[in-house]
């Protein structure tokens, strides 16, 4: 069975219809009629979508079905699109220490503070976070900047300096990217 879960919230008629079609539409259909049960249920689920008649405040992954009637195949198509959107968003977010990096939006955030980043800054942070040891300037030049040369350049040092300055100014964190004798590292 597919691991996509459809939670039908306070919408019994729709639940009955979807339950009949459950095997054909490849969703697990769950009916919930109270908010406490809903909050408990979503804690145990990873891939879910809540179908409601009205928006529920402070809950994610909702699909508000306010325009009825709707053809069942059109609704299933919209549900599949919603699942794809949520999957795309989840895959674009990387958590590093106390920060969330949104790769698509090129933003770094923590505690309601957001910082716009360049593509190179995002790539640098992601690359440094994947390896738990200092990364040399030469390795960053080749892996992040695609720069292959024996000519001395300070591109990496300059970018890292500016990035550290931005992070320090916005998040008051001077130790996110640290300098070591043999390169840079995210601790």
N, C-alpha and C positions, 0 to 999 in steps of 0.2 A: 504494500500500500504506500502511496505517496506520503511524504512527510509535510505536505502543505495542509494547514489546518484552517478551516473556516469556522469562526465562532459567530453564530447567529444570536444576536442580543435583543431580547424582547421583541421577537418578530416570528411568532409561532407558525403562521401560514407559510412563510418563506422556508423556515426550517423543515416543515413537512415535505415541501416540494423538493428541496435539495437532498434531503435524506433518501427519498425515493431514487434519486439520480446519483447517489454517492459513488457507486462503483463505476459508473460511466464517466463521471467528470473528474475522477482522480483527486478528490479532496476528502479529507476527513471532516465530517460535519458535526459540530458540537452546538448544543442549544444551552443558553444561559439566560436566566431571567432576573438575576439580581447583581448589583455592582460588586458586592463582597466576593461572591463566587467567581465573577469575572476576573477580578484582580488576582485571586488565588490561582485561577486556571492559567492566566498568561505568564505567571512566574515559572510555570513548568514547561512552557512551550517556547520553541525557538522561532519557528516559521509559521506565523499565524496572521490572519486578517480578520478583523471584527466587522461584521456587517450590522449596521444600525439604521434606524430611521432618522435619528438625530445625533449630532456630534456629541461625544462624551468628552468632557474636559479632562485634560492632563493624561490622556491615553494615546499611545501611538498606534500605527497600523490599523487605521479605521477606514472603512469604505462606507460612506453615507449613501444610502439608497433612498433618495427623496423623491425622485421622479418615477412614478409608477403609472401605468404598467410599463414593463420592460420585457423584451423577449429574452427568454432564458439563455439562449446562445450568446446574445449581446452582453448579458450580465456576466456570464462565464468568461467571455473574452476580456471584459473590464477587470475581473478578478485576477486573471492571469497577468494582465499588464501591471496591476498593483503589486503583485508578488515580484515581478521583475524589477519594478522601481525600488522596492524595499531591499531586494538582493543587491542591486547596484549601489545603493546608498551604504549598506553595511560593508560591502567590499571596498568602498572608497575611504573608509575611516580606519585609521591605525592609531592604537593607543600606545604611547611611549611615556613611561613614568606617570606623571600627573597630567599629561597633555593628550589631547586628541588632535590628530593631524587629519584634516579632510583633504585628500589628494585631489579630488575634482574641483573643490572650491579654492584650493591652495590656501588653506587657513590652518592656523594652529590655535587651539583654544584650551582654556583652563579656567574654571570657576567664573563663567560668564564674561571672561576677557578673551577677545579674539585678536589675532594678528595676521594680517595678510602677508603671504610669502610669495616669492618668485618660484618658478618651476625648478630652478637649480637648487634653491634653498630646501624645497620639499625633497628633492632627490638626494641631497646631501644628508638630511636628517634621516630619511628612510634607510639609506645605505649605512650610515654610522650605527643606526639602531639594530641592524641585523647581525652585526658582528660584535661580539663581546670582548674586543681587544682594541688597542689603539690602531688607527688606520693611517698609513703614511700619506704624505702629501702626493707622492708619485702615484699611489694607488687611487687616490681621489681624483687626480688629474685624468687618469685613464678610464676609470670606471664611471665617474659622474660627468666629467667634462668632455670625455672622448678626445682628450688632448694627448698626443704622443710626440714628445720632443725632448731632446737633450738640452735645449736652451732653457736657462733658468727663468722661471716666471713666478710671480707672486699672486697669481689669480686665486688659487685655493686659499691662501692665507688671508687675502683681502676679503673674499666672500665670507669666510668663516668669521673673521673679525666683525664684519658688518652684521652678520646673522646673530652672533653672540650679543652684540650691542642692542639689536632690536629686541631680543628675548629678555635681556636684562632690563631694558626700559619698560617693556610691557608687562612682564611677569615678575620682575624683581628677582630673577634667578640668574646668578652669575656662574652656576655650576652645571648647567644643562649639557653644554659641550665643553669638555675639558681638554686642555693641551697637555700632551705628554712629550717626552723627549723624542719618541719615535712616531708621533702623529696626533690625531684627534680621536676622542672617544665620547660617547654618551654614556653616562653612568646611571 
